Amino acid sequence: MGSASEPAIASATSGRRPLVKRYAGLVRLTHWLNAVFLVGMIASGLQIYNAYTHFGLRNDPLDLPNPLDGNPMPQWARLGGWLAGGLNWHFALAWPFVATGLLYLGFLAFSGEWRSLLFRPRDIAPAVQMQLYYLRLRKDHPQQGKHNALQKAAYTFIVALGAIATLSGFAIYQPVQLAWLTALFGGYELARYWHFLTVWLFVGFTLLHVALVFLVDPASLRAMITGWYRGRFPSHD
C-alpha cells in the first residue's frame, strides 16, 4: 500500500496529464466504510429522535432552533422500525464508525499526511480565490498542492464535526459515568441537541461534497475508488 503523498507516476502521454497516485488504500477503505456507517447512523438516529421530537423536558421544552420540532420523520428516512430497533442499529454502527475514524486519523498522523490536509490561517486567502473560481468570478484555476484550500477546509471541518458527534454521543450514552463530558455540552438535553445538529451538518456537507465532485472534479471520484488520479487541474507542489 503506497503513501498517498508519493508522486508515483504510472503513465504520461503527450497531451494528457500524468496519472498519479493520490489516495492510499487505507484512506479509500475508511472513506467508503465511514460513508456506509454514517448513512446507517443518521437513519437510526432519526428513528431514535422520532420517539420524542422535542428538546428539553416534556413540560419544560428548550427554546432552541429546530424546524423539525414536533414533526415525525418519514418512514423512508428511518432505520430500526421502533425506538429499541433504532438504538440497536445506532450502537452497532457507532463502534465501527469510531474505529475506522481512529484508524484514518492514525494513518494521517503516522504518514504525515495531515500536513497536506490541515486548514491553517494562511489558507484563508487561497480559499477565497478558490471560491471565486468555483463561482466563475475568476478565470484561471489558482495554484495548489495536492489539495486546494477549500478542500483542506472541508477535511478539517469534517474531522472536527466527527469528533463533536462522537463526544456528544458518548455524553448522551453515559451521562452519569461521563458527567464531566455531558457538562461540557451544557447538560444532557443540550448534548442531545448538539448531537442532533451534527446530523444535519453531516447531511449538508455530504450533499455539497458530492455536488462539487461531479460539477468541479469528477476525476476525484475515480481516484477515491482506484487511488489513481488524472485531473484537469495542475498540481503545484
C-alpha positions as CSV (number, residue, x, y, z in Angstrom):
1,M,0.0,0.0,0.0
2,G,1.7,3.2,-1.2
3,S,1.6,6.5,0.6
4,A,-0.9,8.9,-0.9
5,S,1.7,11.6,-0.9
6,E,4.3,9.9,-3.1
7,P,4.3,11.3,-6.6
8,A,4.2,8.0,-8.2
9,I,3.6,8.4,-11.9
10,A,2.0,5.5,-13.7
11,S,1.9,6.9,-17.2
12,A,2.3,10.1,-19.0
13,T,1.3,10.6,-22.6
14,S,1.6,13.6,-24.8
15,G,-1.3,16.0,-24.4
16,R,-2.6,14.2,-21.3
17,R,-1.9,14.9,-17.7
18,P,0.1,12.2,-15.9
19,L,-1.7,9.5,-13.9
20,V,-0.6,10.0,-10.3
21,K,-1.2,8.1,-7.1
22,R,-3.4,10.3,-4.9
23,Y,-5.2,8.1,-2.2
24,A,-3.7,5.3,-0.3
25,G,-5.7,2.1,0.1
26,L,-6.4,2.7,3.8
27,V,-7.8,6.1,3.1
28,R,-10.1,4.8,0.4
29,L,-11.3,1.9,2.6
30,T,-12.0,4.1,5.6
31,H,-13.7,6.7,3.4
32,W,-16.2,4.3,2.0
33,L,-16.8,2.3,5.2
34,N,-17.5,5.5,7.1
35,A,-19.9,6.7,4.4
36,V,-21.9,3.5,4.8
37,F,-21.7,3.7,8.6
38,L,-22.7,7.3,8.6
39,V,-25.8,6.7,6.5
40,G,-26.9,4.0,8.8
41,M,-26.2,6.1,11.9
42,I,-28.2,9.0,10.6
43,A,-31.1,6.9,9.7
44,S,-31.1,5.1,13.1
45,G,-30.6,8.4,14.9
46,L,-33.7,9.8,13.2
47,Q,-35.6,6.7,14.4
48,I,-34.5,7.5,17.9
49,Y,-35.4,11.1,17.5
50,N,-38.8,10.1,16.3
51,A,-39.6,8.7,19.8
52,Y,-39.5,12.3,21.2
53,T,-39.4,15.1,18.7
54,H,-38.6,17.9,21.1
55,F,-35.6,19.0,23.2
56,G,-35.9,19.5,26.9
57,L,-38.2,18.0,29.5
58,R,-41.7,17.2,28.4
59,N,-43.2,20.0,30.5
60,D,-40.2,22.3,30.0
61,P,-39.0,22.4,26.4
62,L,-35.8,24.2,25.5
63,D,-36.2,27.3,23.3
64,L,-33.8,26.1,20.6
65,P,-33.9,26.4,16.8
66,N,-35.4,23.2,15.4
67,P,-37.6,23.3,12.2
68,L,-38.5,19.7,12.8
69,D,-39.9,20.3,16.3
70,G,-42.9,18.1,16.9
71,N,-42.7,16.7,13.3
72,P,-42.1,12.9,12.9
73,M,-39.5,11.8,10.4
74,P,-40.8,9.9,7.3
75,Q,-40.5,6.2,7.4
76,W,-38.1,6.0,4.4
77,A,-35.5,8.1,6.3
78,R,-35.5,5.9,9.5
79,L,-33.8,2.7,10.3
80,G,-34.9,0.3,13.1
81,G,-38.6,0.3,12.9
82,W,-39.1,1.5,16.5
83,L,-37.1,3.1,19.4
84,A,-35.3,-0.1,20.6
85,G,-34.5,-1.1,17.0
86,G,-33.1,2.3,16.2
87,L,-31.0,2.2,19.4
88,N,-29.6,-1.3,18.5
89,W,-28.7,-0.2,15.0
90,H,-27.2,3.1,16.2
91,F,-24.9,1.4,18.8
92,A,-24.0,-1.4,16.4
93,L,-22.8,1.1,13.8
94,A,-21.3,3.6,16.2
95,W,-18.3,1.4,17.3
96,P,-17.1,0.6,13.8
97,F,-17.6,4.2,12.8
98,V,-15.3,5.3,15.7
99,A,-12.8,2.5,14.9
100,T,-12.5,3.4,11.3
101,G,-12.3,7.1,12.1
102,L,-9.4,6.5,14.6
103,L,-7.7,4.2,12.0
104,Y,-7.9,7.0,9.5
105,L,-6.6,9.6,11.9
106,G,-3.8,7.2,13.0
107,F,-2.8,6.9,9.3
108,L,-2.7,10.7,8.9
109,A,-0.5,11.1,12.0
110,F,1.8,8.2,11.2
111,S,2.3,9.0,7.5
112,G,2.5,12.8,8.0
113,E,-0.4,13.2,5.5
114,W,-2.2,15.5,7.9
115,R,0.1,18.3,6.9
116,S,-1.4,18.4,3.4
117,L,-5.0,18.3,4.8
118,L,-5.0,20.7,7.8
119,F,-6.5,24.1,7.2
120,R,-4.3,26.9,8.5
121,P,-4.8,30.7,8.7
122,R,-2.5,31.1,5.7
123,D,-5.1,29.1,3.7
124,I,-7.8,31.7,4.1
125,A,-6.8,33.9,1.2
126,P,-6.3,30.9,-1.2
127,A,-9.7,29.6,-0.1
128,V,-11.3,32.9,-1.1
129,Q,-9.6,32.7,-4.5
130,M,-10.7,29.1,-5.0
131,Q,-14.3,30.0,-4.1
132,L,-14.2,32.8,-6.7
133,Y,-13.0,30.3,-9.3
134,Y,-15.9,27.9,-8.4
135,L,-18.4,30.9,-8.7
136,R,-16.9,31.7,-12.2
137,L,-15.7,35.0,-10.9
138,R,-12.1,34.1,-11.6
139,K,-11.0,32.7,-14.9
140,D,-7.8,30.8,-14.1
141,H,-7.6,28.0,-11.6
142,P,-5.5,29.0,-8.5
143,Q,-2.3,27.2,-7.9
144,Q,-2.4,24.5,-5.3
145,G,-0.6,21.5,-3.9
146,K,-2.2,18.1,-3.6
147,H,-5.4,19.7,-2.1
148,N,-6.7,23.2,-2.6
149,A,-7.5,25.4,0.3
150,L,-11.3,24.7,0.2
151,Q,-10.6,21.0,0.2
152,K,-8.4,21.5,3.3
153,A,-11.2,23.4,5.0
154,A,-13.6,20.6,4.2
155,Y,-11.3,17.9,5.5
156,T,-10.6,19.8,8.7
157,F,-14.2,20.6,9.2
158,I,-15.5,17.1,8.8
159,V,-12.9,15.7,11.2
160,A,-13.8,18.3,13.8
161,L,-17.5,17.5,13.2
162,G,-16.9,13.8,13.6
163,A,-15.2,14.5,16.9
164,I,-18.1,16.6,18.2
165,A,-20.6,14.0,17.0
166,T,-18.7,11.2,18.8
167,L,-18.1,13.1,22.0
168,S,-21.7,14.3,22.3
169,G,-22.9,10.8,21.5
170,F,-20.9,9.4,24.5
171,A,-22.2,12.3,26.6
172,I,-25.8,11.1,25.9
173,Y,-24.9,7.4,26.1
174,Q,-23.2,7.6,29.6
175,P,-24.4,10.9,31.1
176,V,-23.7,9.7,34.7
177,Q,-20.4,7.9,34.2
178,L,-19.2,10.7,31.9
179,A,-20.8,13.6,33.8
180,W,-17.9,15.9,33.1
181,L,-18.3,15.4,29.3
182,T,-22.0,15.9,29.5
183,A,-21.5,19.1,31.4
184,L,-19.1,20.4,28.7
185,F,-22.0,20.2,26.3
186,G,-24.3,22.1,28.7
187,G,-26.1,19.1,30.2
188,Y,-27.9,16.1,28.8
189,E,-30.6,17.9,26.8
190,L,-28.1,20.3,25.2
191,A,-25.8,17.4,24.4
192,R,-28.7,15.7,22.7
193,Y,-29.3,18.9,20.7
194,W,-25.7,19.3,19.6
195,H,-25.6,15.6,18.6
196,F,-28.8,16.1,16.6
197,L,-27.4,19.3,15.0
198,T,-24.3,17.4,13.7
199,V,-26.6,15.1,11.8
200,W,-27.8,18.0,9.5
201,L,-24.3,19.4,9.2
202,F,-23.2,15.9,8.0
203,V,-26.1,15.8,5.6
204,G,-25.4,19.3,4.2
205,F,-21.6,18.6,3.9
206,T,-22.3,15.3,2.1
207,L,-24.7,16.9,-0.4
208,L,-22.2,19.7,-1.1
209,H,-19.3,17.3,-1.3
210,V,-21.0,15.1,-3.8
211,A,-22.2,18.0,-5.9
212,L,-18.7,19.6,-6.1
213,V,-17.2,16.2,-7.0
214,F,-19.5,15.8,-10.0
215,L,-19.6,19.5,-11.0
216,V,-15.9,20.5,-10.5
217,D,-13.6,17.5,-10.3
218,P,-15.3,14.2,-11.3
219,A,-11.8,12.6,-11.7
220,S,-11.5,12.6,-7.9
221,L,-14.4,10.1,-7.6
222,R,-12.5,7.6,-9.7
223,A,-9.4,8.4,-7.6
224,M,-11.2,7.6,-4.4
225,I,-12.1,4.2,-5.9
226,T,-8.8,3.2,-7.6
227,G,-6.3,5.5,-5.9
228,W,-5.1,7.0,-9.2
229,Y,-5.9,10.5,-10.4
230,R,-5.7,12.2,-13.8
231,G,-7.5,15.5,-13.3
232,R,-7.9,18.6,-15.4
233,F,-6.2,20.9,-12.9
234,P,-2.4,21.2,-12.4
235,S,-0.8,20.4,-9.1
236,H,1.9,22.7,-7.9
237,D,3.8,21.0,-5.1
